[in-house]
Amino acid sequence: MSMQPWFTDAKLGIFVHWGIYAVDGVQESWSFYDDIVPHERYMSQLERFTGAKYDPAAWADLFARAGAKYAVLTSRHHDGVALWDTAYGDLNLGKDYIGPYAEALREKGLKVGLYYSHSDWNHPDYASTRKPGRPPEQEDNRYSEVAAEDEDLDAWERFIAYRDGQIRELASRYRPDLMWFDGEWDRSEEQWRIPELAALIRSYSPEVVFNARMLSEGDYATPEQGAPIVPPDGPWELCLTINDSWGYQHHDHNHKSLSQLIRYFTETIGGGGNLLLDVGPMEDGTIPPPQVERLEGLGEWIRRHADAVYGTGRGLPAGHHYGPSTLSADRRTLYLTVYDIPRAEIGVRGLATKVRRVTVLGTGTELAHRVVGGLHEAVGVLWIDPPSSADLDPHATVLALELDGELELYRGSGRF
Ligand code: GLC
């Protein structure tokens, strides 16, 4: 299937990890799986979860102000606790938190993404089989697999029926634009029955987009936490925590600075990807103020530089400019991101198309520029006068280069 244009045009999405783990502020699902928190204590959060200030319209408003075009909410993490009133399984909050979220996003013109974990470490029928070829040196975990001699394939069938029941509910009720799967590593493509799962979802949401953890049915690459050094060729999305945690954890104050977030964002879109920036609301549904501030700051930067963000595609490959860049859809405007205060002229190498005009995006100030050198087909270096301090953005300045035609690059080595 081909990628939906809304996805590649979106640039920014907001990931929301919200679940019972926010009550004690422990790591989502992993804390009981890895025996860091006793299972009983972890599950006791279910009774203490209130969602008392859940206000999806406020979420949607904040996400829109951040410049995001979609959001992805954890409908059910590896702990198996559903955020909607599902008829399947025993673990939910007795309330539908997904419907109002989907509605609020759509009202703001945002696309609706749902995260769903393939794995469910609490379902009684889940740890009934094991992944074929699981390396013997890898220790089994009682929540995810059983020894080969204890396999119970009827139980696994029941698990798949439960999973399909939940997925049918999600797909038919909320018609998600994006399904963000996770936890695929516990089983194989065959065990998850990936093509059947995809067909089930598409029967309700024919245009749905899947991340790569949907295995053979995945539409885009899903690098996690680390920006790829060489951007993947096709569509992709970097998922990134705003501090060090996906869900809300009281002790985690290690928030990335706004400048750092703007770097991640510009580097990601410059490489042709989307940034899926994660927030972890508290158990009452409030997004912590340091996270709100950062989303708003990012939104302000994006608004000032919207032309370099929306409607653009991946920019120059490494080596031409010291920083990321994006290219307008008609390939006639190149947007260069400059992070540091330039001490001297800004040099751009290998631009085979003539540059007509250089301006600072946002202020409109024109900058003088000239090409120096070049021999035969090797093109010279474009030198751009440094912007004055009044034209510099506190986080990242963008220069708009109006080209004489569609961008062409010289990629040679200066000899023939
Ligand atoms: C990992 C973790 C999970 C988190 C996800 C987000 O797969 O298992 O806790 O939700 O990353 O990408």
Residues whose N, C-alpha, C, O or C-beta is under 5 A from the ligand:
A	BS01	GLC	E28 D182 E224 C239 W246
